[in-house]
Amino acid sequence: VCLCFRDVPSVDILVWSELPTGAGLGSSAAYAVCLAAALLMVCGAISCPLKEGESTARWTEEELTLINSWAFQGERVIHGNPSGVDNAVGTWGGALRYQSGKITPLKRVPTLKILLTNTKVPRSTKVLVAGVKEKILKFPAIMNPVLDSIDAISQECQSVLEAMPANSSPEYYPVLEELFDINQHHLNVIGVGHPSLDRLCRVTASHGLHSKLTGAGGGGCGITLLRPDTSPLAVEAAKRDLCACGFECWETNIGAPGVTLHSFSSLNAEVLHALSKS
C-alpha cells in the first residue's frame, strides 16, 4: 500500500507518553502504532472515524490491520527482528495469544487491575534470549519440560480469563495468583530472573499480593495482580515499600482497548499542558 495518495506536507510530531522507555513495556510499539495511525489518516489511507459530538472513536478491522502492518515496519526499524506482539497489542488492545509466530486475539477477556513496577534495572533482551537458548542446548532434557510447563500455564491462564466475564466468581483470582507464582519460578529456572525481581515478589508477598516479571526479565518490570477486593491500604503499603527499594510503581489496568482517536476536548489537563508547550 502506498502511503501518499496525495501530497503530504512536512510535519512536526510531538510525542507525550507516560510509558518509561527501555523497560519492556512496549513503548516503542505504542509510538509506532500511534505514528502509523496518524500518518495514514493524514494521507487519506484510512478514514477519520470521529463523528461530531464523540470523544473517542476506533477504526474498522481492515483499517486496524493496515495500521498494524505499518507499525510492525516501525518496530523492525527499532528492533531488527521483533515478534510483532507489541504492535499487535497496541493496535487491537485486549489480550492476544502468541504461539509459533501466530497472533490470535482472545475474545471476552476481563480488564484486570494490576500494580506495575519498574525495577529500573537495565537489561538486554538479546543477551537474555541467548542465555535461554544456551541453557536449552546444554540441558535439553531439563529445560524442554520447563518450557512445556510454561506453555501449559499460558493455556490455563487463557481458559481462566475467557471464563471470567461470564461468571464474576471471586474463585478465579486465587487460580491466577497461583499461576503467577508458578510462572515466576519457572522464569527463574530458565535464567531470566533477577535479584531485583525476587525482591519485588517478596515485598508484594508480604502484603498478600502475587507478582511476576513482564517483558524480557533480567530486571525491567514486574506486574502484581490486584483482586477487586484487595484493600487499598495494602496496595498503598506495597507501593510505599517498593518505592523504598528504589522502584517506581503505577496502578493501572490490562485488557484496555487498542489505538484510539481522541477529540481534543476529551484530553486530560496533563496532556493538554504537554501539547501546549509546542
N, C-alpha and C positions, 0 to 999 in steps of 0.2 A: 504494500500500500504506500502510495506517495503522500508524504505529509503535506506538500504545498499544492493545494488545489488552486490557490490564488496567491498573489504576492503577500508575503508576511513581512511586516516591518521589523527592524531590530527591536529587542525588548530588554528591559531590566527586570530581573526576577528577584524578589525579596522573599527570603525563607525565614519563617519563625517556627521554632519547634521546642517542645518540652522534652523530647527524647534525647538522652545523652548519646553521643556518638561513640562508636567503638566499644560498646558494652554488650553487644549481642542481642540488641532489641529490634534490629531491622530498620534502623534509622535511615540507612542508605536506600532501602527499598521503599520506605514511606516517601522519601524525597523523589525517587524515580517515578513512583505511581502518580504523585501529585503533579509533577512536572509534565509527564506524558499526557495526563488528562487535560491540563491547562493548554498545552501547545496544540493538541488535537482539536480542542474546542475552538481555539483562536483561528486555526486554519480551516475550520469547517468540516473536518473529517468525522467529528461526532457532533451531536446536537447540543444545545443548551437546554437541559431538562427542567430548569427552574421556571415555574409559572408565577404569574403575578400574585402576590399575597403569600407565597410559600416561603418558609425559612430555609428549608433544605430539600434537595432532590437528588436522585441517583439515575444513572444511565441504564439503557437496556442491556440485556445479557450480551448481545452482539457487540455493542459499544464497549462494554467492560472487557470483553475478550481482546479487542483492539488495544485498549489502554494497557492491559496486562502484557501483551506481546511487546509493546514499545518499552514498558517499564523493565521487562526482562533484559532487553538490549542495554538499558542503562546500568542494570546490575552487572552485566557482563563487562562493561567498561570499567566498573569499580572493582569487581572481584575476580574477573577472569573466567571462572567456571562455576557459577552459582547453581544451586539446585532448582531455583525458581519458586521455592516455597514462600519466601518472604514477600516477594512482589505479588504472588497469588493471594496471600492472606490480606495484604494491603489493598488489593483490588476488590475482592469479594467479601472480606470480613468473615465473621463467624469462626468456624473451625474447619480445618482441612486435614485429610488423611494423605500422607506421603509415603509411598512404598514402591521401591524399584523404579524410581523416576516418574511414577504416575501420581498425579494430584487429583484427589476427589473431594469436593465439598461435602461436609456432613450436614444432614438435614436435622432440624428440630433439636438443636443443642441449646442448653440454657446459658445465660450470661452469669459467669461466676465472679464473685468478689475475691480479689487477691491483694496481698501486700507484695509489692515489687521492690526488691532490694539490690542496689548496686554496690558490690564489694569494693569497687574502684581498683581492683587488681587487673592490670592489663594481661591479655593473653593472645596467642596466635592460633587461629583456627587451623592453619596448615600444619603447624607443629603438633597440635593435639591429634589431628586426624592421622598424621604419620605415625605417632606413638601408638594409637589404637591398632593400626594396620600391622605394625611391628609385633605387637602382643599376639594378634591373631595368627600370624605366621609362625611365631615361636611356640605358642601353646594352643594349637587349634582345637584339641580335644577338650580344653578347659574353656576357652573363650567363646567358641561357637554356641555351646549350650546357654551361656550367659546372654548372648545376643538373641537367641531364640526366646529366652525368658523376657527380655526387654520388649520384643515384638508381642509376646502374649500379654504383657502389661498394657501395651498400647491398645490392643484389641479389646481387652477387658474394660479399659477406661472408655473407649468408644461406645461400648454396649451400655455402660452406666450413663454416660452423658446423653445418649439418644433416648434412654428410658425416662430420664428426669423430667422433661417438660410435660409428659402425660401423667406423671404421678409426683406430687410435691412431697413425698415421704422424706423425712429427715434421715432415714436409714442409709441413703445413698452417700452422704458425706463421710461417714466413717470408712466406707469402702474406698472412696477416692483418697482419703488420708493414708490408708494402708498402702495403696498403690504408689502414692508419692514416696513413702518411706522405702518401700522395696526398690523402686526405680532408682532412688538416690544411692542406695547401697550398691546396686549393680553398676551405676555410672562410676562410682569409686573403683570398683573392681576392674573396669576396662581402662582406667587410667585418666579420666577427665575430671576428677575431683580436684579439690584444693583445700588447704587448711582454712582459708577464709570462708569457704562454703560450708565446711564442717562446723565452724564456729557459728555461722548463720543458723544452721539447723539446730545446734544446741541451744542457742539463745531463744529461738522461737518455740522449741520444745518445752523450755522452762515455763512458758506461758500457755502450754496446752495446744500449740499450733504445729502444723506439719509443713515442711518445706522441701524443695528440691532445686537443683540448678536448672537454668534455662539457657539456651544458646549452646555455645561450644564447650562451656565449662572452663576448668583451669583458672577460675576467678570469674570475672564478669558478674552476671546477675543470678539471683535466685528468686523463686516465687513461693509464697506462703498462702495456702488455701484458707479463706475465711468463711466459716459457715454463716448462714443467715442469722443464727442465734449467738454468734461469737460476741462476747462482751466488748463494747467499745473501750472499756478500761483496760482489758487485756491487750487489745490492739495497740493502744497508746503506750502501754508499758513496754510492749515488744519493740515498738518503733523507737522509744527512748533508749532502750538497751542496745539496739542495733546501731543507732547513731553514735552511741558512746564507743562503739567499736571502730568508728570512722567510716561507717557505711552510710548510704543515702537511701531513704525509703519513700515510697508513694503508695497510697491506697488507690486502687484502680479496678477495672473490670476486664475480663477477657470474654470474647464472643461478641464484640461490638460490630456494627456494620462496617463495610469497607469504604472505599473512596467515595466522597460525597461532596456535592456542590452546595455551598452555603451562601445565603444572601448576605450582603454587607451588614444589614441591620441585625442579623442574628449572631454576629460575632461578639464574644465577650470583651469586657473592657481591657483586659491584658493584651489580647491580640490586636485590638484596635489601637492601643497605645504603641505597640511594636510597629504596626504598619504606618502610623502617623509619623514615625521618625524618618521615613523615606522621603 
